[in-house]
Amino acid sequence: MTMTLESKGQNSAVLDIALSDGNHIPQVGLGILRVSDEETTPVVLNALEAGYRHIDGAAGYGNEAGMGRALAEAGLTRGDARGCMWVTTKLRDSEQGHDAALRAFDRQIGLLQLDYVDMYMIHWPTPFDWRSGETWTAFRELKEQGRVRTLGVCNFLPEHLERLHRETGEWPAVDQIELHPTWQQRDTVAFCREHGIAVEAYSPMARGADLQAGHGLISRIAGEHGVSEAQVILRWHIENGTIIIPKSVHADRQRENLDLFGFALTQSEHAAIDGLDGPVRAGHDPQTFSYA
């Protein structure tokens, strides 16, 4: 199966976000956390058929080979078709450091069956074992070699971004963070915007918990627009200019998560979702966690 732009039904509706390095990333992508390597291949193929042009993976997920098989089967690993896709992967925290990162990337790009990845990211800042500065030096070399187009980080708080900048003189193009209506990380988002760093949200619906947020608020808004609760939350992200990578292994849900551009929230609806911000994250604390 070879994918073409014409065969990807909805992809023309998805906007691209301009990054500080001059590249453009599709605003909606597919996340594949907690998908087995074997299952990843059909999941990604379904997403490509639905119109996704952006797949977000990581070494720590253990399914880069499955992603690579899907991209190869779809004919998206080489040639003109490759340029239609945005592929992200992330370095294992246990492989941070200059030489270790270079070795890891060689393994990862082989599993993905690609000549380059669109974005390579430091997965967690690990401030208790900080090696992001030397890791970034390796990332810069990979970019200079044309093997990586965009450099990013995940889960970095403002203090981590500032430390990285002090050590390298650079800001990442993207910071991927846990972000959803009940955990909006406004200080981090404001810092990123101030420094030209695009914000990318993982767990954009708090792993489903936010679908029932606000004592039925999301459901009421969904009913007003004739869409699902998930689409309401994802549309809120879209209107905020956030890059999103919702995960689903179901083809129908993948299509639904991509179908966000036929309606808009009213100003009062958007403000009501803004008001759901709370003090509890759904995931891990960047100050203490490592995805080894």
Disulfide bonds with the S-S distance in Angstrom:
none
